[in-house]
Structure formats: C-alpha cells, structure tokens
C-alpha cells in the first residue's frame, strides 16, 4: 500500500471514530416528584446511581413546601426530630444531599445531584409555627433507593 493511501485510510478511520469519542454521556435520570398536603409522591421508587434530576411540583393545595434529599439507612418514619416534629438535619446517621427551599403552590422547580448507591429519604421539612405543623410529622416523607 502506498504511503498516501495509508494516510488517507488513517484519516478516514479517524473521521469515522471521532463521533464515537465525542458522544455525550447519557443524560441524568429524571424523577418527577409531587408535594401535597400531606404526601411526597415520586414516579420512581428507585433509580440507577449517577446524576439524578428531581422535577418537583408543589400541588399544595394551601402550603409552601420544600424538597430535601437525605442519605440515610434510617427508616423514613424514624428520623431524629426536634421538639416541633421537624427532622434534625444534622442528626446522626443523616447526610443532607441537597434541597429546594420554599416551593410555592403550583410551581415546579428542579434539583440535580450525583447520587451513589444507597438508601435515601425524600421529604418536606417545613415547620409552620402559625399552624403548629411539621410537614415531616404530617407524613411528607418517602423512602428512595439508588442502585
């Protein structure tokens, strides 16, 4: 094979392989979450490890909610709480991964996190002194697994 033919062949092969090397990694897993009095509802209970985007909608009907991602091996109903019934986010066995604060009724907001395999709890941790309500204590929590 002539040197010019070898060069053309190499250039052709590189041209064909370049798109494979530049292909973007798969996009984040998207989990739709609904917050409402008094529940957290996710369209998936488990996802693969990696980048996860939570698209969180507050369906109210009356209260502002927040969305907190905790990594913990504790049962969702057994998290340490303060005197008002809100989760002590700095409590033993809990790692706050990320959160969205104060989502108004009717709004959707997103948060993305790189989640390792393990057990998580998704919750609303708002405490309203006016209504004497801790949203966590009212049942706004669910288990979530990353595999």
Phi, psi and omega in degrees: 000136180291151178302321180292327178291319178297319179295315179298319179296316179296317179297318179297315179297317178296321179297321180287328183274337183304314179300328178293321180288334184260004180294128181293154177293159180303148181289168181297151171288134180253129177240120176274131182233137175246130173253133179204159175290117357234069183210154168243122183237119178250144180284350174225138177268345178209153180216162174288153177300150179130199182290124180234129175252123177262121175260107193249122179247132176265108178269006175059234014275348187242329193255147166292141178232166172233165181234119183239134175254116178246137170263125182194151173266359179286150175295143181306329180272358184247020180288148179293137182235160176272187183295345180262350181097005175274148181294136173278095188295342176265012183293160180297136178084011182234135173234119175284120181273311179189172179198162170241123181265146169048072176268114180295155177303133178089353181262154175238132176228160182237151171218139178241144179213147175271104186258129175276160177303139179155188181258140182225163171232132175255130186206166167253128185243028179284138171241126178254111178293325180300320182257357183053048182236126168257115186300324175301312182295335178280355176112009183276075181198146175213154173282149179215133184243136174247124186258000000 
